[in-house]
Amino acid sequence: MERVSIFMIYCALFGLVFVNFAAAQTVHTVGDNMGWRIPTSASVSYSNWASGKTFMVGDILVFNFMTNEHDVVQVPKASYDDCSDDNAIGNIITTGPANITLDMAGERYYICSIGRHCEAGQKLNITVVSSSTGGPTPPVTTPPPATPTTPQPDACAPTPDAETPRPGGAPPPTGQSGRIPPPPPPNSASVSLTTSFFFVIASAALAFIF
């Protein structure tokens, strides 16, 4: 069951890619209803047909013609100007209709090599562009410089206590705060002397009793 699910996912992805690729292609029928033949007048020339159209890599040219009555061959510009099939690019296609996929960007030149068909106007020149050049490049946005921030005072920093007034309105001593200092600890020597005195008195009292 798991393999079937994975296979179905792959099929769905392949179908999506194929649909997107097909949607990106444009099929151009050369000459539209006239097809690929000798133009009847200059107003229906293939240069007029190609003007205003955009040919992109991946698009398809369809040359509609009767087999053995016409053909189509790609040639370099010099051969195109001379209506010659010298230095032909690829094989001459003699079976119609012919579908040609535009596989790279650049100038493309096509002629019919039969008789004097090319001299009579059965020739096509197009410019193929890459799909990557289809849209303008978005401008690069530079972020504004960061604004320096002023350090704020620490809210937890200790603040000096207000001076405590002394009795009688006397100012506190220089270099000291207004706090009343705690009383000094008792003198250890006085404590020892007092303890000894009481010990002697207690000893004398006990001696007198007994």
matplotlib code that plots the C-alpha trace (Angstrom):
import matplotlib.pyplot as plt

x = [0.0, 2.9, 4.6, 1.3, 1.0, 4.6, 4.0, 0.8, 2.7, 5.5, 2.8, 1.1, 4.4, 5.3, 1.9, 2.3, 5.7, 4.4, 1.4, 3.6, 6.1, 3.3, 1.7, 5.0, 5.2, 3.5, 2.7, 3.1, 1.5, 3.7, 1.6, -1.6, -4.3, -2.0, 0.4, 3.9, 3.8, 4.6, 3.0, 0.4, 1.5, 3.9, 1.2, 1.0, 4.8, 6.2, 8.1, 4.7, 3.4, 6.4, 6.3, 4.8, 5.2, 7.5, 9.3, 10.8, 13.0, 10.7, 8.1, 7.1, 6.9, 4.4, 5.0, 1.9, 2.6, 1.9, 4.6, 6.8, 5.3, 7.4, 10.1, 11.7, 15.3, 17.2, 20.2, 22.7, 22.0, 24.3, 22.4, 19.1, 20.0, 21.1, 18.1, 20.6, 20.5, 24.3, 25.6, 22.1, 21.6, 20.2, 18.4, 15.9, 12.4, 10.4, 7.3, 4.6, 3.5, 6.8, 7.1, 10.3, 11.0, 13.0, 15.7, 18.0, 18.0, 19.2, 18.3, 16.7, 16.4, 14.2, 13.6, 12.0, 14.7, 12.4, 12.7, 12.6, 10.1, 12.6, 13.1, 9.3, 9.1, 8.9, 11.4, 11.2, 13.4, 12.6, 14.4, 14.2, 14.6, 15.3, 12.5, 14.8, 14.7, 10.9, 10.6, 12.5, 14.9, 13.4, 15.4, 17.6, 16.3, 19.0, 17.8, 18.2, 21.1, 20.4, 19.7, 22.2, 20.4, 21.4, 22.0, 19.4, 20.4, 20.1, 16.8, 18.3, 21.3, 21.3, 20.6, 22.0, 19.7, 18.4, 20.2, 18.6, 18.4, 20.3, 18.9, 18.9, 19.2, 22.9, 24.3, 25.7, 29.5, 31.4, 31.6, 28.9, 25.3, 22.5, 22.0, 22.4, 25.3, 24.5, 25.7, 29.3, 29.6, 30.4, 33.9, 35.2, 37.6, 34.7, 32.6, 35.5, 36.1, 32.4, 32.2, 35.2, 33.8, 30.5, 32.4, 34.5, 31.3, 29.5, 32.5, 32.7, 29.0, 29.2, 32.2, 30.3, 27.3, 29.2]
y = [0.0, 2.4, 1.7, 2.4, 5.8, 6.8, 5.8, 8.0, 10.9, 10.6, 10.4, 13.6, 15.5, 14.4, 15.5, 18.9, 19.4, 18.4, 20.7, 23.6, 22.9, 22.6, 25.8, 27.6, 26.6, 28.6, 27.0, 29.4, 28.3, 30.0, 32.2, 31.3, 30.3, 30.9, 28.2, 27.7, 28.7, 31.5, 34.7, 36.1, 39.7, 41.7, 42.5, 38.8, 38.3, 36.2, 39.3, 40.9, 37.7, 37.6, 41.3, 41.9, 38.2, 37.0, 33.7, 32.1, 29.1, 26.1, 27.4, 25.4, 26.5, 24.7, 24.8, 23.6, 22.6, 19.8, 17.1, 17.4, 20.8, 22.8, 22.1, 24.0, 24.3, 26.3, 28.3, 30.9, 34.6, 34.7, 31.8, 33.4, 36.6, 34.6, 32.2, 29.3, 26.1, 26.1, 25.4, 24.2, 23.8, 20.3, 18.3, 19.7, 18.8, 17.6, 16.1, 18.4, 19.6, 20.2, 21.0, 22.7, 23.3, 26.5, 25.1, 28.1, 31.8, 33.8, 34.6, 31.9, 31.8, 29.4, 29.1, 26.9, 25.5, 24.3, 26.3, 30.0, 29.9, 31.7, 34.5, 34.8, 35.5, 32.0, 32.8, 33.5, 35.3, 35.4, 36.3, 33.8, 35.1, 33.2, 32.9, 34.2, 37.7, 37.9, 40.4, 43.3, 42.8, 44.1, 47.0, 46.2, 47.8, 49.0, 48.9, 52.3, 52.7, 51.7, 54.7, 54.7, 54.3, 56.2, 53.9, 54.3, 54.5, 51.3, 51.2, 48.9, 51.1, 52.2, 55.8, 57.7, 57.9, 61.2, 62.7, 62.1, 65.3, 65.1, 66.1, 69.8, 70.4, 69.8, 68.7, 65.2, 64.8, 65.5, 62.4, 60.5, 60.0, 61.0, 57.5, 57.2, 54.8, 51.7, 51.7, 50.3, 46.8, 46.4, 46.4, 42.9, 43.9, 45.4, 42.3, 40.1, 42.3, 42.4, 38.6, 38.1, 40.5, 38.6, 35.4, 36.6, 37.9, 34.6, 32.6, 34.8, 34.4, 30.6, 30.5, 32.6, 30.4, 27.2]
z = [0.0, 0.8, -2.5, -4.4, -2.5, -3.4, -7.0, -7.1, -5.6, -8.3, -11.0, -9.7, -9.6, -13.1, -14.3, -12.7, -14.2, -17.6, -17.4, -16.4, -19.3, -21.8, -20.6, -21.1, -24.8, -27.5, -30.9, -33.8, -37.1, -39.7, -41.9, -40.0, -42.4, -45.4, -44.3, -45.7, -49.4, -51.8, -50.5, -52.9, -52.1, -50.0, -47.6, -46.5, -46.3, -43.6, -42.2, -41.6, -40.0, -37.6, -36.6, -33.2, -32.1, -29.4, -30.0, -26.9, -26.3, -26.1, -28.6, -31.6, -35.3, -37.4, -41.2, -43.0, -46.6, -49.0, -49.3, -52.4, -53.2, -50.7, -48.1, -45.1, -44.2, -41.6, -43.0, -41.9, -42.7, -45.7, -47.3, -46.3, -48.1, -51.2, -51.0, -51.0, -49.1, -48.9, -45.3, -44.3, -40.5, -40.2, -42.8, -45.3, -44.2, -47.2, -45.4, -44.3, -41.9, -40.1, -36.4, -35.3, -31.6, -30.9, -28.6, -28.2, -28.3, -31.3, -34.9, -37.0, -40.8, -42.8, -46.5, -49.1, -51.3, -54.1, -57.4, -56.9, -54.0, -51.7, -54.2, -54.4, -50.7, -49.1, -46.4, -42.7, -40.2, -36.5, -33.2, -30.4, -26.9, -23.7, -21.2, -18.4, -20.1, -20.0, -17.1, -15.8, -12.9, -9.6, -8.0, -5.1, -1.9, 0.5, 4.2, 6.0, 8.4, 12.0, 14.3, 17.3, 20.6, 23.8, 26.7, 29.4, 33.1, 34.9, 36.8, 39.4, 40.2, 43.9, 44.7, 47.6, 50.6, 51.6, 54.4, 57.8, 59.9, 63.1, 66.5, 66.9, 63.2, 63.2, 59.8, 59.4, 59.6, 56.3, 54.0, 55.9, 55.1, 57.3, 58.8, 62.6, 63.2, 65.2, 68.9, 69.3, 70.6, 74.3, 75.4, 75.8, 78.6, 80.6, 80.2, 81.4, 84.5, 85.4, 85.1, 87.3, 89.9, 90.2, 90.4, 93.4, 95.2, 94.6, 95.9, 99.0, 99.7, 99.4, 101.8, 104.3, 104.2, 104.6]

ax = plt.figure().add_subplot(projection="3d")
ax.plot(x, y, z, "-o")
ax.set_aspect("equal")
plt.show()
